[in-house]
Amino acid sequence: MTNSAPITPLKPALQRVAQLIVDGHTTREIVTKTGLSADTIRLYVREIRESVHCPPRSKPQVLVHLLMATKQVTPPTTDRPTPQLNDAQQLLLQALTAHSNLRAIALDTGIAPADAQSAVDALLHETGASDVTQLVVLAHAWGLLAARTTGTMTRQANP
């Protein structure tokens, strides 16, 4: 079952924090760069998640993907060459943008749950990304993950 919900455009203050998240800054670094309190940053992150319909406990790569897929922020540019991913790697990349736990990623990709972490590690190595969130950012910069062209987000209900 799917449903479409409108994406709420981010207000400038939220967009600035969202861009800093996509750029790889930690909460502490965002506090320093913006002069806002940690409590305010946490509130902004909650509002950012709500605006793009990102579940509250999802990992950062899911939020980062939704921010870029809905064009709420601009993917950074990179001079790294675009890797040539095979179909299995591309499927794994897609699963990493949708799920926060390895079991769900494994189920989505047909990888044995015991092998999911090694598959993720191999993909990180292949792309030169330091972590999954950076991988998602790079994948958007390389054009490997498409941005949505509409103002709505299609979500699948969890079974």
C-alpha positions in Angstrom: 0.0 0.0 0.0 1.3 3.4 -0.9 0.2 6.9 -0.1 1.3 10.3 -1.3 1.9 13.2 1.1 3.0 16.7 0.2 6.5 17.7 1.1 6.6 20.8 3.2 9.3 23.2 1.8 11.9 24.0 4.5 12.0 27.5 6.0 15.4 29.2 5.5 16.7 28.4 9.0 15.7 24.7 8.6 17.2 24.6 5.2 20.5 26.0 6.5 20.6 23.2 9.1 19.6 20.6 6.6 22.4 21.7 4.3 24.9 21.4 7.1 23.6 17.9 7.9 24.1 16.9 4.2 27.5 18.5 4.2 28.5 16.0 6.9 28.5 18.2 10.0 27.8 16.8 13.5 25.3 18.4 15.8 28.1 20.0 17.8 29.6 21.5 14.6 26.2 22.8 13.5 25.8 24.5 17.0 29.2 26.1 16.5 28.5 27.2 12.9 25.0 28.6 13.5 25.3 29.8 17.1 22.1 28.0 17.9 21.7 25.8 21.0 21.9 22.0 20.8 18.2 21.9 21.9 17.3 24.2 19.0 19.2 22.1 16.5 17.4 18.9 17.8 14.1 20.7 17.4 15.1 21.8 13.8 16.1 18.2 13.0 12.8 16.9 14.2 11.0 19.6 12.0 13.2 18.7 9.0 12.4 15.0 9.4 8.6 15.8 9.6 8.8 18.0 6.5 10.2 15.2 4.4 8.3 12.4 6.1 11.4 10.7 7.5 10.7 8.4 10.4 12.1 9.7 13.7 14.5 6.8 14.4 15.9 6.3 11.0 19.6 6.6 10.4 21.1 9.8 9.0 21.5 8.3 5.5 17.8 8.0 5.1 17.2 11.6 6.1 20.0 12.8 3.9 18.6 10.9 0.9 15.1 12.3 1.5 16.4 15.8 1.7 18.3 15.5 -1.6 15.6 13.4 -3.3 13.0 16.0 -2.6 15.4 18.8 -3.6 15.2 20.5 -0.1 19.0 20.9 -0.2 21.7 20.8 -2.9 24.0 17.8 -3.2 27.6 18.9 -2.8 29.8 18.6 -5.8 32.6 16.1 -6.0 35.6 15.6 -8.1 35.7 11.9 -7.4 35.0 9.8 -10.5 31.6 8.1 -10.7 32.0 4.4 -9.9 30.5 1.8 -12.2 28.2 -0.1 -9.9 26.7 -3.4 -10.9 23.0 -4.2 -10.5 23.5 -5.8 -7.0 25.5 -2.8 -5.8 22.9 -0.4 -7.2 20.2 -2.3 -5.4 22.2 -2.2 -2.2 22.6 1.5 -2.6 18.9 2.0 -3.0 18.2 -0.2 0.0 20.6 1.9 2.1 18.5 5.0 1.4 15.3 3.4 2.5 16.2 1.4 5.5 18.0 1.9 8.8 18.7 -1.7 9.8 20.8 -4.4 8.2 18.1 -7.0 8.3 15.7 -4.8 6.3 18.5 -4.0 3.9 19.3 -7.7 3.5 15.7 -8.6 2.9 15.3 -5.8 0.3 18.4 -6.9 -1.6 18.2 -10.6 -1.3 21.5 -10.7 0.6 21.8 -13.1 3.5 21.5 -11.1 6.7 24.8 -12.5 7.9 26.4 -11.1 4.7 24.8 -7.7 4.7 27.5 -5.8 6.6 30.3 -7.2 4.5 28.3 -6.2 1.3 27.9 -2.6 2.7 31.6 -2.5 3.6 32.5 -3.7 0.1 30.3 -1.0 -1.4 31.9 1.7 0.8 35.4 0.5 -0.3 34.4 0.4 -4.0 33.1 4.0 -3.8 35.7 5.4 -1.4 33.0 6.6 1.0 33.9 6.8 4.7 30.4 5.8 5.8 27.0 5.1 4.5 25.8 8.7 4.9 28.7 10.0 2.8 28.0 7.3 0.3 24.4 8.5 -0.1 25.6 12.1 -0.5 28.2 11.1 -3.1 25.7 8.9 -4.9 23.4 11.9 -5.3 26.4 14.1 -6.5 27.2 11.4 -9.1 23.6 11.2 -10.2 23.2 7.5 -9.1 20.2 8.4 -7.0 17.5 10.3 -8.8 15.7 13.4 -7.3 12.0 13.4 -7.3 10.5 15.9 -9.6 7.1 16.3 -7.8 6.2 18.0 -4.6 5.0 14.7 -3.1 6.7 11.7 -1.6 5.4 8.2 -2.2 5.8 6.1 0.8 5.2 2.4 1.2 3.5 1.2 4.3 5.5 -1.3 6.3 3.9 -4.8 6.2 
